[in-house]
Amino acid sequence: LYYLTVYNEAYDMPAMPGEEVRDGIIKGLYPFKTVRPDGAKLEVQILGSGVILNEALRAQKLLAEKYGIASTVY
């Protein structure tokens, strides 16, 4: 397995959301944040890792505020 990073930006590493996600962190996938606007009829899952996590959280906020779509960022 090879991993090449061609882009990087400085960002603060988020805190672990809770002890209950420890196994998911070790396995590589865990629910980081869920947003469910009132009356949401649609729900999506958003995957993010590393520097793209901040963009995934921005997408989650946009989906909730502008379109009323629920989502979970993993």
PyMOL Python script that loads the backbone (N, CA, C, O; Angstrom):
from pymol import cmd

cmd.read_pdbstr("""\
ATOM      1  N   LEU A   1       0.860  -1.180   0.000  1.00  0.00           N
ATOM      2  CA  LEU A   1       0.000   0.000   0.000  1.00  0.00           C
ATOM      3  C   LEU A   1       0.897   1.231   0.000  1.00  0.00           C
ATOM      4  O   LEU A   1       1.798   1.353   0.830  1.00  0.00           O
ATOM      5  N   TYR A   2       0.648   2.135  -0.929  1.00  0.00           N
ATOM      6  CA  TYR A   2       1.381   3.393  -1.005  1.00  0.00           C
ATOM      7  C   TYR A   2       0.396   4.539  -0.852  1.00  0.00           C
ATOM      8  O   TYR A   2      -0.725   4.483  -1.358  1.00  0.00           O
ATOM      9  N   TYR A   3       0.824   5.568  -0.155  1.00  0.00           N
ATOM     10  CA  TYR A   3      -0.023   6.738   0.052  1.00  0.00           C
ATOM     11  C   TYR A   3       0.820   7.961  -0.247  1.00  0.00           C
ATOM     12  O   TYR A   3       1.872   8.157   0.361  1.00  0.00           O
ATOM     13  N   LEU A   4       0.371   8.776  -1.169  1.00  0.00           N
ATOM     14  CA  LEU A   4       1.101   9.965  -1.574  1.00  0.00           C
ATOM     15  C   LEU A   4       0.234  11.186  -1.313  1.00  0.00           C
ATOM     16  O   LEU A   4      -0.897  11.263  -1.792  1.00  0.00           O
ATOM     17  N   THR A   5       0.755  12.131  -0.564  1.00  0.00           N
ATOM     18  CA  THR A   5       0.050  13.377  -0.314  1.00  0.00           C
ATOM     19  C   THR A   5       0.631  14.441  -1.226  1.00  0.00           C
ATOM     20  O   THR A   5       1.831  14.714  -1.183  1.00  0.00           O
ATOM     21  N   VAL A   6      -0.217  15.043  -2.051  1.00  0.00           N
ATOM     22  CA  VAL A   6       0.260  16.080  -2.954  1.00  0.00           C
ATOM     23  C   VAL A   6      -0.254  17.462  -2.555  1.00  0.00           C
ATOM     24  O   VAL A   6       0.096  18.464  -3.180  1.00  0.00           O
ATOM     25  N   TYR A   7      -1.074  17.511  -1.527  1.00  0.00           N
ATOM     26  CA  TYR A   7      -1.603  18.776  -1.049  1.00  0.00           C
ATOM     27  C   TYR A   7      -1.796  18.664   0.457  1.00  0.00           C
ATOM     28  O   TYR A   7      -2.170  17.608   0.969  1.00  0.00           O
ATOM     29  N   ASN A   8      -1.543  19.741   1.145  1.00  0.00           N
ATOM     30  CA  ASN A   8      -1.736  19.736   2.588  1.00  0.00           C
ATOM     31  C   ASN A   8      -2.013  21.159   3.043  1.00  0.00           C
ATOM     32  O   ASN A   8      -1.571  22.114   2.403  1.00  0.00           O
ATOM     33  N   GLU A   9      -2.720  21.305   4.110  1.00  0.00           N
ATOM     34  CA  GLU A   9      -2.961  22.610   4.715  1.00  0.00           C
ATOM     35  C   GLU A   9      -2.924  22.451   6.224  1.00  0.00           C
ATOM     36  O   GLU A   9      -3.192  21.374   6.755  1.00  0.00           O
ATOM     37  N   ALA A  10      -2.590  23.532   6.905  1.00  0.00           N
ATOM     38  CA  ALA A  10      -2.533  23.500   8.363  1.00  0.00           C
ATOM     39  C   ALA A  10      -3.961  23.571   8.917  1.00  0.00           C
ATOM     40  O   ALA A  10      -4.743  24.432   8.516  1.00  0.00           O
ATOM     41  N   TYR A  11      -4.289  22.682   9.821  1.00  0.00           N
ATOM     42  CA  TYR A  11      -5.595  22.709  10.464  1.00  0.00           C
ATOM     43  C   TYR A  11      -5.467  22.044  11.827  1.00  0.00           C
ATOM     44  O   TYR A  11      -4.597  21.201  12.046  1.00  0.00           O
ATOM     45  N   ASP A  12      -6.347  22.436  12.732  1.00  0.00           N
ATOM     46  CA  ASP A  12      -6.355  21.842  14.064  1.00  0.00           C
ATOM     47  C   ASP A  12      -7.006  20.476  13.999  1.00  0.00           C
ATOM     48  O   ASP A  12      -8.073  20.313  13.407  1.00  0.00           O
ATOM     49  N   MET A  13      -6.370  19.507  14.601  1.00  0.00           N
ATOM     50  CA  MET A  13      -6.923  18.161  14.661  1.00  0.00           C
ATOM     51  C   MET A  13      -8.112  18.179  15.612  1.00  0.00           C
ATOM     52  O   MET A  13      -7.978  18.628  16.751  1.00  0.00           O
ATOM     53  N   PRO A  14      -9.289  17.695  15.166  1.00  0.00           N
ATOM     54  CA  PRO A  14     -10.455  17.707  16.057  1.00  0.00           C
ATOM     55  C   PRO A  14     -10.284  16.720  17.207  1.00  0.00           C
ATOM     56  O   PRO A  14      -9.590  15.710  17.087  1.00  0.00           O
ATOM     57  N   ALA A  15     -10.926  17.033  18.305  1.00  0.00           N
ATOM     58  CA  ALA A  15     -10.892  16.143  19.465  1.00  0.00           C
ATOM     59  C   ALA A  15     -11.711  14.887  19.179  1.00  0.00           C
ATOM     60  O   ALA A  15     -12.642  14.921  18.374  1.00  0.00           O
ATOM     61  N   MET A  16     -11.373  13.797  19.825  1.00  0.00           N
ATOM     62  CA  MET A  16     -12.146  12.571  19.686  1.00  0.00           C
ATOM     63  C   MET A  16     -13.558  12.844  20.218  1.00  0.00           C
ATOM     64  O   MET A  16     -13.703  13.315  21.347  1.00  0.00           O
ATOM     65  N   PRO A  17     -14.607  12.556  19.422  1.00  0.00           N
ATOM     66  CA  PRO A  17     -15.969  12.897  19.823  1.00  0.00           C
ATOM     67  C   PRO A  17     -16.432  12.224  21.121  1.00  0.00           C
ATOM     68  O   PRO A  17     -17.290  12.765  21.818  1.00  0.00           O
ATOM     69  N   GLY A  18     -15.890  11.084  21.446  1.00  0.00           N
ATOM     70  CA  GLY A  18     -16.259  10.386  22.668  1.00  0.00           C
ATOM     71  C   GLY A  18     -15.566   9.038  22.719  1.00  0.00           C
ATOM     72  O   GLY A  18     -15.109   8.519  21.700  1.00  0.00           O
ATOM     73  N   GLU A  19     -15.495   8.492  23.891  1.00  0.00           N
ATOM     74  CA  GLU A  19     -14.807   7.214  24.091  1.00  0.00           C
ATOM     75  C   GLU A  19     -15.456   6.079  23.287  1.00  0.00           C
ATOM     76  O   GLU A  19     -14.790   5.101  22.947  1.00  0.00           O
ATOM     77  N   GLU A  20     -16.751   6.209  22.987  1.00  0.00           N
ATOM     78  CA  GLU A  20     -17.471   5.146  22.283  1.00  0.00           C
ATOM     79  C   GLU A  20     -16.993   4.960  20.837  1.00  0.00           C
ATOM     80  O   GLU A  20     -17.323   3.949  20.217  1.00  0.00           O
ATOM     81  N   VAL A  21     -16.233   5.899  20.290  1.00  0.00           N
ATOM     82  CA  VAL A  21     -15.753   5.768  18.909  1.00  0.00           C
ATOM     83  C   VAL A  21     -14.330   5.211  18.815  1.00  0.00           C
ATOM     84  O   VAL A  21     -13.791   5.075  17.717  1.00  0.00           O
ATOM     85  N   ARG A  22     -13.731   4.894  19.941  1.00  0.00           N
ATOM     86  CA  ARG A  22     -12.339   4.413  19.950  1.00  0.00           C
ATOM     87  C   ARG A  22     -12.139   3.217  19.012  1.00  0.00           C
ATOM     88  O   ARG A  22     -11.176   3.202  18.245  1.00  0.00           O
ATOM     89  N   ASP A  23     -13.023   2.222  19.055  1.00  0.00           N
ATOM     90  CA  ASP A  23     -12.883   1.056  18.172  1.00  0.00           C
ATOM     91  C   ASP A  23     -12.996   1.452  16.708  1.00  0.00           C
ATOM     92  O   ASP A  23     -12.269   0.929  15.863  1.00  0.00           O
ATOM     93  N   GLY A  24     -13.902   2.372  16.404  1.00  0.00           N
ATOM     94  CA  GLY A  24     -14.046   2.842  15.029  1.00  0.00           C
ATOM     95  C   GLY A  24     -12.806   3.558  14.537  1.00  0.00           C
ATOM     96  O   GLY A  24     -12.426   3.420  13.375  1.00  0.00           O
ATOM     97  N   ILE A  25     -12.170   4.323  15.414  1.00  0.00           N
ATOM     98  CA  ILE A  25     -10.932   5.012  15.046  1.00  0.00           C
ATOM     99  C   ILE A  25      -9.856   3.988  14.702  1.00  0.00           C
ATOM    100  O   ILE A  25      -9.145   4.140  13.709  1.00  0.00           O
ATOM    101  N   ILE A  26      -9.739   2.973  15.502  1.00  0.00           N
ATOM    102  CA  ILE A  26      -8.740   1.934  15.258  1.00  0.00           C
ATOM    103  C   ILE A  26      -9.047   1.191  13.959  1.00  0.00           C
ATOM    104  O   ILE A  26      -8.133   0.867  13.201  1.00  0.00           O
ATOM    105  N   LYS A  27     -10.320   0.921  13.698  1.00  0.00           N
ATOM    106  CA  LYS A  27     -10.713   0.199  12.483  1.00  0.00           C
ATOM    107  C   LYS A  27     -10.701   1.104  11.248  1.00  0.00           C
ATOM    108  O   LYS A  27     -10.649   0.605  10.124  1.00  0.00           O
ATOM    109  N   GLY A  28     -10.747   2.411  11.435  1.00  0.00           N
ATOM    110  CA  GLY A  28     -10.633   3.328  10.310  1.00  0.00           C
ATOM    111  C   GLY A  28     -11.882   4.079   9.912  1.00  0.00           C
ATOM    112  O   GLY A  28     -11.809   4.918   9.014  1.00  0.00           O
ATOM    113  N   LEU A  29     -13.033   3.826  10.529  1.00  0.00           N
ATOM    114  CA  LEU A  29     -14.254   4.547  10.181  1.00  0.00           C
ATOM    115  C   LEU A  29     -15.141   4.664  11.413  1.00  0.00           C
ATOM    116  O   LEU A  29     -15.378   3.684  12.119  1.00  0.00           O
ATOM    117  N   TYR A  30     -15.625   5.871  11.659  1.00  0.00           N
ATOM    118  CA  TYR A  30     -16.531   6.088  12.782  1.00  0.00           C
ATOM    119  C   TYR A  30     -17.372   7.328  12.504  1.00  0.00           C
ATOM    120  O   TYR A  30     -16.930   8.227  11.790  1.00  0.00           O
ATOM    121  N   PRO A  31     -18.579   7.385  13.061  1.00  0.00           N
ATOM    122  CA  PRO A  31     -19.405   8.576  12.874  1.00  0.00           C
ATOM    123  C   PRO A  31     -18.826   9.737  13.683  1.00  0.00           C
ATOM    124  O   PRO A  31     -18.731   9.662  14.908  1.00  0.00           O
ATOM    125  N   PHE A  32     -18.442  10.807  12.992  1.00  0.00           N
ATOM    126  CA  PHE A  32     -17.830  11.961  13.652  1.00  0.00           C
ATOM    127  C   PHE A  32     -18.877  12.955  14.130  1.00  0.00           C
ATOM    128  O   PHE A  32     -18.824  13.427  15.266  1.00  0.00           O
ATOM    129  N   LYS A  33     -19.842  13.276  13.243  1.00  0.00           N
ATOM    130  CA  LYS A  33     -20.860  14.262  13.610  1.00  0.00           C
ATOM    131  C   LYS A  33     -22.128  14.005  12.801  1.00  0.00           C
ATOM    132  O   LYS A  33     -22.066  13.782  11.592  1.00  0.00           O
ATOM    133  N   THR A  34     -23.273  14.036  13.472  1.00  0.00           N
ATOM    134  CA  THR A  34     -24.568  13.878  12.812  1.00  0.00           C
ATOM    135  C   THR A  34     -25.376  15.155  12.992  1.00  0.00           C
ATOM    136  O   THR A  34     -25.418  15.727  14.081  1.00  0.00           O
ATOM    137  N   VAL A  35     -26.014  15.596  11.916  1.00  0.00           N
ATOM    138  CA  VAL A  35     -26.886  16.780  11.949  1.00  0.00           C
ATOM    139  C   VAL A  35     -28.222  16.379  11.344  1.00  0.00           C
ATOM    140  O   VAL A  35     -28.273  15.841  10.238  1.00  0.00           O
ATOM    141  N   ARG A  36     -29.316  16.643  12.077  1.00  0.00           N
ATOM    142  CA  ARG A  36     -30.664  16.334  11.594  1.00  0.00           C
ATOM    143  C   ARG A  36     -31.549  17.573  11.757  1.00  0.00           C
ATOM    144  O   ARG A  36     -32.107  17.804  12.829  1.00  0.00           O
ATOM    145  N   PRO A  37     -31.672  18.362  10.697  1.00  0.00           N
ATOM    146  CA  PRO A  37     -32.559  19.531  10.790  1.00  0.00           C
ATOM    147  C   PRO A  37     -34.009  19.093  10.991  1.00  0.00           C
ATOM    148  O   PRO A  37     -34.404  18.014  10.551  1.00  0.00           O
ATOM    149  N   ASP A  38     -34.784  19.922  11.646  1.00  0.00           N
ATOM    150  CA  ASP A  38     -36.207  19.626  11.838  1.00  0.00           C
ATOM    151  C   ASP A  38     -36.880  19.436  10.489  1.00  0.00           C
ATOM    152  O   ASP A  38     -36.704  20.252   9.584  1.00  0.00           O
ATOM    153  N   GLY A  39     -37.644  18.369  10.351  1.00  0.00           N
ATOM    154  CA  GLY A  39     -38.397  18.107   9.134  1.00  0.00           C
ATOM    155  C   GLY A  39     -37.581  17.534   7.983  1.00  0.00           C
ATOM    156  O   GLY A  39     -38.083  17.444   6.862  1.00  0.00           O
ATOM    157  N   ALA A  40     -36.339  17.146   8.233  1.00  0.00           N
ATOM    158  CA  ALA A  40     -35.501  16.595   7.158  1.00  0.00           C
ATOM    159  C   ALA A  40     -36.120  15.315   6.608  1.00  0.00           C
ATOM    160  O   ALA A  40     -36.475  14.412   7.365  1.00  0.00           O
ATOM    161  N   LYS A  41     -36.247  15.245   5.291  1.00  0.00           N
ATOM    162  CA  LYS A  41     -36.796  14.066   4.634  1.00  0.00           C
ATOM    163  C   LYS A  41     -35.720  13.234   3.958  1.00  0.00           C
ATOM    164  O   LYS A  41     -35.938  12.068   3.631  1.00  0.00           O
ATOM    165  N   LEU A  42     -34.569  13.832   3.753  1.00  0.00           N
ATOM    166  CA  LEU A  42     -33.458  13.138   3.113  1.00  0.00           C
ATOM    167  C   LEU A  42     -32.276  13.073   4.077  1.00  0.00           C
ATOM    168  O   LEU A  42     -32.110  13.934   4.940  1.00  0.00           O
ATOM    169  N   GLU A  43     -31.462  12.036   3.911  1.00  0.00           N
ATOM    170  CA  GLU A  43     -30.266  11.896   4.741  1.00  0.00           C
ATOM    171  C   GLU A  43     -29.139  11.324   3.891  1.00  0.00           C
ATOM    172  O   GLU A  43     -29.346  10.393   3.112  1.00  0.00           O
ATOM    173  N   VAL A  44     -27.947  11.889   4.048  1.00  0.00           N
ATOM    174  CA  VAL A  44     -26.773  11.417   3.312  1.00  0.00           C
ATOM    175  C   VAL A  44     -25.645  11.106   4.278  1.00  0.00           C
ATOM    176  O   VAL A  44     -25.639  11.566   5.420  1.00  0.00           O
ATOM    177  N   GLN A  45     -24.696  10.321   3.805  1.00  0.00           N
ATOM    178  CA  GLN A  45     -23.481  10.030   4.554  1.00  0.00           C
ATOM    179  C   GLN A  45     -22.331  10.689   3.809  1.00  0.00           C
ATOM    180  O   GLN A  45     -22.243  10.604   2.584  1.00  0.00           O
ATOM    181  N   ILE A  46     -21.453  11.343   4.553  1.00  0.00           N
ATOM    182  CA  ILE A  46     -20.321  12.056   3.980  1.00  0.00           C
ATOM    183  C   ILE A  46     -19.046  11.464   4.574  1.00  0.00           C
ATOM    184  O   ILE A  46     -18.910  11.370   5.794  1.00  0.00           O
ATOM    185  N   LEU A  47     -18.123  11.070   3.721  1.00  0.00           N
ATOM    186  CA  LEU A  47     -16.856  10.503   4.181  1.00  0.00           C
ATOM    187  C   LEU A  47     -15.766  11.555   4.067  1.00  0.00           C
ATOM    188  O   LEU A  47     -15.638  12.223   3.041  1.00  0.00           O
ATOM    189  N   GLY A  48     -14.982  11.697   5.129  1.00  0.00           N
ATOM    190  CA  GLY A  48     -13.878  12.653   5.109  1.00  0.00           C
ATOM    191  C   GLY A  48     -12.734  12.159   5.962  1.00  0.00           C
ATOM    192  O   GLY A  48     -12.937  11.487   6.973  1.00  0.00           O
ATOM    193  N   SER A  49     -11.526  12.501   5.544  1.00  0.00           N
ATOM    194  CA  SER A  49     -10.342  12.091   6.281  1.00  0.00           C
ATOM    195  C   SER A  49      -9.244  13.117   6.054  1.00  0.00           C
ATOM    196  O   SER A  49      -9.114  13.662   4.957  1.00  0.00           O
ATOM    197  N   GLY A  50      -8.464  13.378   7.077  1.00  0.00           N
ATOM    198  CA  GLY A  50      -7.360  14.324   6.924  1.00  0.00           C
ATOM    199  C   GLY A  50      -7.858  15.728   6.655  1.00  0.00           C
ATOM    200  O   GLY A  50      -8.830  16.181   7.260  1.00  0.00           O
ATOM    201  N   VAL A  51      -7.178  16.422   5.734  1.00  0.00           N
ATOM    202  CA  VAL A  51      -7.516  17.826   5.491  1.00  0.00           C
ATOM    203  C   VAL A  51      -8.906  18.000   4.884  1.00  0.00           C
ATOM    204  O   VAL A  51      -9.495  19.073   5.019  1.00  0.00           O
ATOM    205  N   ILE A  52      -9.445  16.983   4.223  1.00  0.00           N
ATOM    206  CA  ILE A  52     -10.768  17.109   3.611  1.00  0.00           C
ATOM    207  C   ILE A  52     -11.886  17.059   4.660  1.00  0.00           C
ATOM    208  O   ILE A  52     -13.031  17.386   4.347  1.00  0.00           O
ATOM    209  N   LEU A  53     -11.577  16.659   5.894  1.00  0.00           N
ATOM    210  CA  LEU A  53     -12.600  16.593   6.940  1.00  0.00           C
ATOM    211  C   LEU A  53     -13.265  17.945   7.153  1.00  0.00           C
ATOM    212  O   LEU A  53     -14.483  18.015   7.318  1.00  0.00           O
ATOM    213  N   ASN A  54     -12.482  19.016   7.151  1.00  0.00           N
ATOM    214  CA  ASN A  54     -13.068  20.348   7.334  1.00  0.00           C
ATOM    215  C   ASN A  54     -14.047  20.677   6.210  1.00  0.00           C
ATOM    216  O   ASN A  54     -15.086  21.290   6.457  1.00  0.00           O
ATOM    217  N   GLU A  55     -13.730  20.278   4.986  1.00  0.00           N
ATOM    218  CA  GLU A  55     -14.638  20.514   3.859  1.00  0.00           C
ATOM    219  C   GLU A  55     -15.895  19.657   3.986  1.00  0.00           C
ATOM    220  O   GLU A  55     -16.986  20.101   3.630  1.00  0.00           O
ATOM    221  N   ALA A  56     -15.750  18.439   4.487  1.00  0.00           N
ATOM    222  CA  ALA A  56     -16.907  17.577   4.701  1.00  0.00           C
ATOM    223  C   ALA A  56     -17.844  18.206   5.735  1.00  0.00           C
ATOM    224  O   ALA A  56     -19.064  18.150   5.578  1.00  0.00           O
ATOM    225  N   LEU A  57     -17.290  18.798   6.777  1.00  0.00           N
ATOM    226  CA  LEU A  57     -18.115  19.457   7.797  1.00  0.00           C
ATOM    227  C   LEU A  57     -18.791  20.707   7.235  1.00  0.00           C
ATOM    228  O   LEU A  57     -19.928  21.010   7.597  1.00  0.00           O
ATOM    229  N   ARG A  58     -18.105  21.432   6.358  1.00  0.00           N
ATOM    230  CA  ARG A  58     -18.726  22.587   5.710  1.00  0.00           C
ATOM    231  C   ARG A  58     -19.876  22.138   4.806  1.00  0.00           C
ATOM    232  O   ARG A  58     -20.927  22.777   4.767  1.00  0.00           O
ATOM    233  N   ALA A  59     -19.673  21.053   4.089  1.00  0.00           N
ATOM    234  CA  ALA A  59     -20.734  20.515   3.232  1.00  0.00           C
ATOM    235  C   ALA A  59     -21.933  20.108   4.074  1.00  0.00           C
ATOM    236  O   ALA A  59     -23.077  20.348   3.686  1.00  0.00           O
ATOM    237  N   GLN A  60     -21.680  19.494   5.223  1.00  0.00           N
ATOM    238  CA  GLN A  60     -22.759  19.084   6.123  1.00  0.00           C
ATOM    239  C   GLN A  60     -23.575  20.286   6.567  1.00  0.00           C
ATOM    240  O   GLN A  60     -24.805  20.242   6.581  1.00  0.00           O
ATOM    241  N   LYS A  61     -22.886  21.356   6.927  1.00  0.00           N
ATOM    242  CA  LYS A  61     -23.558  22.575   7.381  1.00  0.00           C
ATOM    243  C   LYS A  61     -24.396  23.175   6.248  1.00  0.00           C
ATOM    244  O   LYS A  61     -25.537  23.579   6.470  1.00  0.00           O
ATOM    245  N   LEU A  62     -23.843  23.233   5.052  1.00  0.00           N
ATOM    246  CA  LEU A  62     -24.565  23.770   3.899  1.00  0.00           C
ATOM    247  C   LEU A  62     -25.810  22.942   3.590  1.00  0.00           C
ATOM    248  O   LEU A  62     -26.884  23.498   3.359  1.00  0.00           O
ATOM    249  N   LEU A  63     -25.672  21.630   3.585  1.00  0.00           N
ATOM    250  CA  LEU A  63     -26.810  20.753   3.316  1.00  0.00           C
ATOM    251  C   LEU A  63     -27.928  20.965   4.335  1.00  0.00           C
ATOM    252  O   LEU A  63     -29.106  20.985   3.976  1.00  0.00           O
ATOM    253  N   ALA A  64     -27.556  21.122   5.600  1.00  0.00           N
ATOM    254  CA  ALA A  64     -28.557  21.301   6.658  1.00  0.00           C
ATOM    255  C   ALA A  64     -29.226  22.668   6.569  1.00  0.00           C
ATOM    256  O   ALA A  64     -30.452  22.769   6.614  1.00  0.00           O
ATOM    257  N   GLU A  65     -28.412  23.725   6.442  1.00  0.00           N
ATOM    258  CA  GLU A  65     -28.961  25.075   6.509  1.00  0.00           C
ATOM    259  C   GLU A  65     -29.688  25.503   5.239  1.00  0.00           C
ATOM    260  O   GLU A  65     -30.725  26.163   5.308  1.00  0.00           O
ATOM    261  N   LYS A  66     -29.153  25.132   4.088  1.00  0.00           N
ATOM    262  CA  LYS A  66     -29.743  25.601   2.832  1.00  0.00           C
ATOM    263  C   LYS A  66     -30.795  24.653   2.269  1.00  0.00           C
ATOM    264  O   LYS A  66     -31.774  25.090   1.665  1.00  0.00           O
ATOM    265  N   TYR A  67     -30.586  23.342   2.470  1.00  0.00           N
ATOM    266  CA  TYR A  67     -31.469  22.378   1.836  1.00  0.00           C
ATOM    267  C   TYR A  67     -32.270  21.498   2.818  1.00  0.00           C
ATOM    268  O   TYR A  67     -33.120  20.716   2.392  1.00  0.00           O
ATOM    269  N   GLY A  68     -32.000  21.626   4.120  1.00  0.00           N
ATOM    270  CA  GLY A  68     -32.737  20.845   5.111  1.00  0.00           C
ATOM    271  C   GLY A  68     -32.453  19.355   5.051  1.00  0.00           C
ATOM    272  O   GLY A  68     -33.319  18.542   5.374  1.00  0.00           O
ATOM    273  N   ILE A  69     -31.246  18.992   4.641  1.00  0.00           N
ATOM    274  CA  ILE A  69     -30.874  17.575   4.501  1.00  0.00           C
ATOM    275  C   ILE A  69     -30.063  17.135   5.709  1.00  0.00           C
ATOM    276  O   ILE A  69     -29.110  17.805   6.107  1.00  0.00           O
ATOM    277  N   ALA A  70     -30.449  16.007   6.285  1.00  0.00           N
ATOM    278  CA  ALA A  70     -29.716  15.422   7.417  1.00  0.00           C
ATOM    279  C   ALA A  70     -28.477  14.718   6.889  1.00  0.00           C
ATOM    280  O   ALA A  70     -28.446  14.273   5.742  1.00  0.00           O
ATOM    281  N   SER A  71     -27.450  14.620   7.739  1.00  0.00           N
ATOM    282  CA  SER A  71     -26.239  13.930   7.308  1.00  0.00           C
ATOM    283  C   SER A  71     -25.404  13.494   8.502  1.00  0.00           C
ATOM    284  O   SER A  71     -25.517  14.020   9.609  1.00  0.00           O
ATOM    285  N   THR A  72     -24.560  12.506   8.221  1.00  0.00           N
ATOM    286  CA  THR A  72     -23.553  12.074   9.176  1.00  0.00           C
ATOM    287  C   THR A  72     -22.213  12.126   8.470  1.00  0.00           C
ATOM    288  O   THR A  72     -22.051  11.592   7.373  1.00  0.00           O
ATOM    289  N   VAL A  73     -21.251  12.780   9.116  1.00  0.00           N
ATOM    290  CA  VAL A  73     -19.875  12.801   8.612  1.00  0.00           C
ATOM    291  C   VAL A  73     -19.130  11.667   9.287  1.00  0.00           C
ATOM    292  O   VAL A  73     -19.113  11.563  10.514  1.00  0.00           O
ATOM    293  N   TYR A  74     -18.515  10.819   8.477  1.00  0.00           N
ATOM    294  CA  TYR A  74     -17.694   9.710   8.976  1.00  0.00           C
ATOM    295  C   TYR A  74     -16.246  10.028   8.729  1.00  0.00           C
ATOM    296  O   TYR A  74     -15.372   9.231   9.070  1.00  0.00           O
TER     297      TYR A  74
END
""", "prot")
cmd.dss("prot")
cmd.show_as("cartoon", "prot")
cmd.util.cbc("prot")
cmd.orient("prot")
